[in-house]
Amino acid sequence: MKTDLGVVKVGDDNKVEVEIPHKDEDIDHEYDRVLKILAKPRPEEKQKRDASTKQEDYYKSFRTRVVLFWLISNLGLIVAILYSNTGLQPISVSGSQSRSSVYLTVGTCLD
């Protein structure tokens, strides 16, 4: 019995003929054979990167770190403004503002 699907044969009236295993023993045998193949560990292939790829990876990692630092510093600014008792009173336009409007005022002052 062939264990692969083999070649598809076109029969009469353009019908496709394929031999497939239909006995339980054949299916079990093929399943066990494939399990043995999959159980073997693959040999590790050492990948070598060229200099241009290493340089591109360095730039990508640097950009990622800059964006993460920017996000974390913005989060820290938001937390500091919203949870401070005084807010940023000297920067605010009017005397009585909510904490969220103080943050928006800081954003417009920086633009």
N, C-alpha and C positions, 0 to 999 in steps of 0.2 A: 504494500500500500504506500502510495506517495504521501509524504507528510506536508508538502507545500501545496499551494493552490495550482502551481504549474501554469501552463499556457491555456488561455481561453480559446476554445475551438468553436468556430461557427459552423453549425450543422445545417440541416435542411431547413428551408423557410426562414433563414436568418435567426435561428434559435441558438442560444449559447449553451455549450456543453462543458461542465466543469466537474472534475472528480473531487468530491469532498468526503472526509471520513464520516461514516454514519454508524459504525459499530461502537459500542461503549468501550471496548478494549482498545480500539485504535485511538479514540479521543483521549482516554486515560493515559495511554502510552505517550502520545504527543504532548499532553499537559505535563507529565513527569519530565520529559526530555527538555521542554522549555524551562521548567523550574530549575533544572540542573544548570542550564546555561546562564540563567539569571542569577543564580546563587554565587557564581564565580565573580570575585572582585575584578573590576577593570583595572588594568595597569594605569598608574597615574602618568599623565602626559605633562611634562614640564613646559609651561608656556613662557616664552621670552617676549618681552615687550621691547619695541625699538625706542629710540630716544625721543622721537616726536610724540609717540603715544604716552610716554611717561610725562613729558612736558604738558600735554593736553590734560592728563589726569591731575597733575599738580594744579593747573589753573582752575579746573572744575572744582577741586576740593577747596581751594582758596575762596572761590566765589561762594560756595556753599557755606563756609565758615563765616564770611562777611555777612551774608543774608541772615544766618541764624543769630549772629551777634546783634544785628540791627533789630530783628524781631524781639529778642529777649530784652534789649535796652528799651524799646518802645513799651513792652509789657511792664517793665519796671517803672517807667515814667507814669504810665496809666495808674498802676497800683499806688504809687507814691502820691499822686494828686488826689485820687479818689478816697484814700484812707487817711490823708493828713487832716488835722483839725483846722489849720489855718488856710489851707489851699495856697493859691498864689495871689494873695490880695494885692500886692503892689502892681502886678501886671493886669489885673482885671479892670475893665472899663467902668463898671458900676460897682457900688459897695456891696450889694447883697446879690450874690449869684450862687446857684447850686454848684456842686462839685463837677458835674458833667459839663456845665457851661464854662467852667474854668478851664477844663481841658480843651474845649473848642476854642476858647479865647487864646490859649497858648498856641494852638495850631495856627490861628489866623495871624498872630503876632510874628510867628516864625516865617510866614510866607513872604 
